[in-house]
């Protein structure tokens, strides 16, 4: 049987990423989010290439652990 990890992930949309980053920003991670956006070559979320959304969210998930 195929591994459960192989199930299809829903496409991430700008709105999904924005919601997560807004929550992190409200939690006091605004500067870290700016740094993450720069890591992906953007000064704002709308300038991030959609192919980077998943990696950007993974990076953002660890922000709570870094405080």
N, C-alpha and C positions, 0 to 999 in steps of 0.2 A: 504494500500500500504506500502511496506517496506520503511524505512527511506532512504534518499539519502546517508546518512553516510555509509550505508551498502555496497556501491558499492566496487567492487574489486580494491584494490590498486595494481599498478604494483610492481613487486619485485624490491627492491632496490639492486643495484649492487655496487661493490667496486668502479667502475669508477664514479658512480653518487655521492657517498659520498665523494670521493676524490676531485671531482670538487668543491663541496660546501665548503669543508674544505680549499682547496687551495685559494678560493676567500676570505674566512674569514682571512686566514693567510696574504694574501696581504693587507688586510684592517687593519693589525696591531694586530691581535688576536692570534699570534703564541703561546704565553705562555698559553693562555686559552685553545687552542686546545690540547696542550700537556697534560694539566690537565684533559681535557675531555677524552682523550685516556686512561689515567691512571685510570680514574673512571671506564672504561670498561675493565680494566685488561690488557691493552696493552701499549707497548712503541711506536708502530707505527700502522698506520691504517690497514695494511695488517694482523695484529695480532688480530684485533677486530673480535669477533664472528659475522657473518652476521645477527644473530637474534637481535643484538643490533643496527643495522644500523639506524632503524627508530628513536629510542630513542636518539641516538647520533646526528642525524640531528636536532631533536627538541631542544636538548640542544644547538647546534651550532646556531640555528636561533636566540636565545635570546642574542647572543654575541654583536650584534650591539646595542641593547638596553642598554647594560651594560657600554657603553663608556661614 
